[in-house]
Amino acid sequence: MTLISKLKSSYKVRRFMKHKPAVVGVVIVVLFLLAGAFGPTLAPYDPYRQGLPRLTPPSWQFPMGTDGFGRDIFSRVLHGARLSLTVGLGATALGVCIGGTLGMLAGYFPKTLERPIMFITEVLLAFPSILLAMAVVAILGTGLTNVIIAVGVRQVPSYVRMTRSTVLSVRDAEYTEAARALGASTPRILGKTILPNIMAPLMVYTTLQVGWTILLAALLSFVGLGVQAPTPEWGYMVAEGRAWLRQAPHVATMPGLVILALVMSLNLIGDALRDALDPRLKQ
């Protein structure tokens, strides 16, 4: 790494660190990652164990209370962190790989590949997000893997549009023309010239989309099409809490607040990354 690139990197880090809410968001996301990695070890109770006092409000013994089956909500939230993060990261990775690749091809070959790719993209975007995901789950069936596929399929058209528009802005740039003049092959131009120059907006968009995928997966579980009982998944825990919403609102509120905290943290990080990486926003 050259001195100039090091200075640019340190400048971007300083710009990011100026966003105090984003720094708090990073801390929260790191805590969720630790919970996903070590949740089963840190959980004070077995998340599937019934027999604890039912519908106990939050206390020192039960930080998030217990549900209607006598299960510790905090332990279930810790176990559910791994599932929710797996769905969010897995579905986003699926969208990036498929949608990003198709978007690059559509943007780099506007005369041949753009029309068929964008036609399919517009057809998929015509369906509301939740309905398209529900349709995929209805075809494949419920379960963690199928939820990842369903949410990832909904991510693909969004990544196609975003990547295509970004590639169109750099495909005729001077450094791209220079690579063509030097005889670089198309795969090399796409991988070595265009991809590094669209990584900044792609990173920002991906950060924002991870939170959206987690929320969509929770919605699928909420309506009964996601991970099934008794698996401790955040969206399904909120759905279970509806039965005791008046008697014990904490049963639905606690996992709902956890989802809100993670999604908001990812959005704050995405906004800060956009400000730090976008040269047009430099002061």
ZAMARGU-4260 file (C-alpha; in steps of 0.2 Angstrom, whole numbers, plus 5000, padded with zeros to 4 digits):
<rodrens>
0) 5000/5000/5000 | 5007/5017/4995 | 5008/5032/5006 | 4994/5041/4997 | 4983/5026/4999
5) 4987/5025/5018 | 4983/5043/5020 | 4966/5041/5011 | 4962/5026/5022 | 4966/5035/5038
10) 4956/5050/5032 | 4941/5039/5029 | 4943/5031/5046 | 4943/5048/5054 | 4928/5053/5044
15) 4919/5037/5050 | 4924/5040/5068 | 4916/5057/5068 | 4899/5049/5067 | 4897/5045/5085
20) 4880/5036/5083 | 4889/5025/5070 | 4902/5021/5082 | 4889/5016/5095 | 4881/5005/5081
25) 4898/4996/5078 | 4899/4992/5096 | 4881/4985/5096 | 4884/4975/5080 | 4900/4968/5088
30) 4890/4963/5104 | 4877/4954/5092 | 4891/4945/5083 | 4898/4939/5100 | 4881/4934/5105
35) 4879/4924/5089 | 4896/4916/5091 | 4896/4912/5110 | 4877/4913/5114 | 4874/4895/5118
40) 4889/4896/5131 | 4883/4913/5138 | 4865/4908/5140 | 4860/4906/5158 | 4847/4893/5154
45) 4842/4880/5141 | 4832/4890/5128 | 4821/4875/5126 | 4818/4871/5144 | 4801/4874/5151
50) 4796/4874/5169 | 4802/4891/5174 | 4789/4903/5182 | 4778/4908/5168 | 4776/4926/5161
55) 4789/4933/5174 | 4793/4951/5170 | 4811/4957/5168 | 4821/4955/5184 | 4839/4952/5189
60) 4836/4933/5188 | 4827/4934/5171 | 4834/4950/5162 | 4821/4949/5149 | 4808/4939/5158
65) 4800/4922/5154 | 4787/4918/5141 | 4771/4908/5142 | 4779/4892/5142 | 4791/4896/5156
70) 4807/4898/5145 | 4820/4912/5148 | 4818/4925/5135 | 4836/4931/5137 | 4843/4914/5134
75) 4832/4912/5118 | 4837/4929/5112 | 4856/4924/5113 | 4853/4908/5104 | 4842/4917/5091
80) 4856/4929/5087 | 4866/4915/5077 | 4850/4911/5067 | 4846/4929/5063 | 4864/4934/5059
85) 4866/4918/5048 | 4850/4923/5038 | 4855/4941/5036 | 4873/4937/5031 | 4868/4922/5020
90) 4854/4930/5011 | 4864/4946/5008 | 4879/4936/5002 | 4867/4927/4990 | 4861/4944/4983
95) 4878/4951/4981 | 4885/4936/4972 | 4871/4934/4960 | 4864/4951/4959 | 4881/4960/4958
100) 4887/4948/4945 | 4872/4951/4934 | 4872/4970/4937 | 4890/4971/4931 | 4886/4961/4916
105) 4871/4972/4912 | 4881/4988/4914 | 4897/4982/4905 | 4887/4975/4890 | 4872/4987/4888
110) 4869/4982/4870 | 4868/4963/4872 | 4864/4958/4890 | 4856/4973/4898 | 4839/4971/4891
115) 4836/4953/4896 | 4844/4955/4913 | 4834/4971/4917 | 4818/4964/4910 | 4819/4950/4923
120) 4824/4962/4936 | 4809/4973/4934 | 4797/4958/4934 | 4804/4953/4951 | 4804/4971/4958
125) 4785/4972/4953 | 4781/4960/4967 | 4781/4967/4985 | 4796/4961/4995 | 4786/4951/5007
130) 4775/4943/4994 | 4790/4937/4983 | 4799/4930/4998 | 4783/4921/5004 | 4780/4914/4987
135) 4798/4907/4987 | 4795/4899/5004 | 4779/4892/4999 | 4788/4883/4984 | 4803/4877/4994
140) 4795/4874/5011 | 4800/4881/5028 | 4817/4880/5036 | 4832/4890/5039 | 4840/4886/5022
145) 4824/4890/5012 | 4822/4906/5022 | 4840/4912/5017 | 4836/4907/4998 | 4819/4916/4999
150) 4826/4932/5006 | 4842/4931/4995 | 4831/4930/4979 | 4822/4946/4984 | 4839/4954/4986
155) 4845/4950/4969 | 4835/4963/4958 | 4840/4977/4970 | 4858/4973/4968 | 4856/4971/4949
160) 4850/4989/4948 | 4862/4996/4960 | 4877/4988/4952 | 4872/4991/4935 | 4870/5010/4938
165) 4887/5011/4946 | 4896/5001/4932 | 4888/5012/4919 | 4896/5027/4928 | 4914/5019/4927
170) 4914/5008/4911 | 4919/5023/4900 | 4931/5031/4913 | 4949/5035/4908 | 4956/5021/4919
175) 4944/5008/4911 | 4949/5014/4893 | 4967/5013/4898 | 4965/4995/4903 | 4956/4991/4886
180) 4970/5000/4877 | 4983/4989/4886 | 4974/4974/4880 | 4967/4968/4896 | 4953/4954/4894
185) 4935/4958/4899 | 4936/4947/4915 | 4952/4956/4920 | 4944/4973/4917 | 4928/4968/4927
190) 4938/4960/4941 | 4953/4972/4942 | 4947/4988/4936 | 4928/4990/4938 | 4925/4980/4953
195) 4937/4990/4965 | 4930/5006/4959 | 4912/5001/4964 | 4916/4993/4980 | 4913/5009/4990
200) 4894/5010/4986 | 4892/4992/4986 | 4899/4991/5004 | 4887/5004/5009 | 4872/4996/5001
205) 4877/4979/5008 | 4878/4986/5026 | 4860/4993/5024 | 4853/4978/5016 | 4859/4966/5030
210) 4847/4974/5042 | 4833/4974/5029 | 4836/4955/5026 | 4835/4952/5045 | 4819/4961/5046
215) 4812/4952/5031 | 4817/4935/5039 | 4809/4940/5055 | 4793/4945/5046 | 4792/4928/5037
220) 4794/4919/5054 | 4781/4931/5061 | 4768/4925/5049 | 4773/4907/5051 | 4783/4904/5035
225) 4801/4905/5043 | 4810/4895/5056 | 4797/4884/5065 | 4794/4881/5084 | 4802/4878/5096
230) 4818/4885/5087 | 4822/4902/5096 | 4821/4914/5081 | 4817/4932/5085 | 4803/4935/5073
235) 4794/4919/5079 | 4797/4924/5097 | 4788/4941/5093 | 4774/4931/5085 | 4772/4919/5100
240) 4771/4935/5111 | 4755/4941/5103 | 4745/4928/5114 | 4751/4937/5130 | 4752/4955/5123
245) 4740/4962/5136 | 4745/4951/5151 | 4764/4951/5148 | 4769/4963/5134 | 4788/4960/5137
250) 4786/4943/5129 | 4784/4951/5112 | 4793/4968/5116 | 4810/4961/5121 | 4814/4951/5105
255) 4806/4966/5095 | 4818/4978/5103 | 4833/4967/5099 | 4828/4967/5081 | 4826/4986/5081
260) 4843/4988/5089 | 4852/4978/5077 | 4843/4985/5061 | 4845/5003/5067 | 4864/5000/5071
265) 4867/4993/5054 | 4858/5008/5046 | 4869/5020/5056 | 4884/5011/5050 | 4879/5011/5032
270) 4875/5030/5033 | 4892/5034/5041 | 4901/5023/5028 | 4892/5032/5014 | 4898/5049/5021
275) 4916/5042/5023 | 4918/5034/5006 | 4908/5046/4995 | 4921/5059/4989 | 4907/5071/4984
280) 4903/5073/5003 | 4920/5079/5008 | 4921/5096/5016
</rodrens>
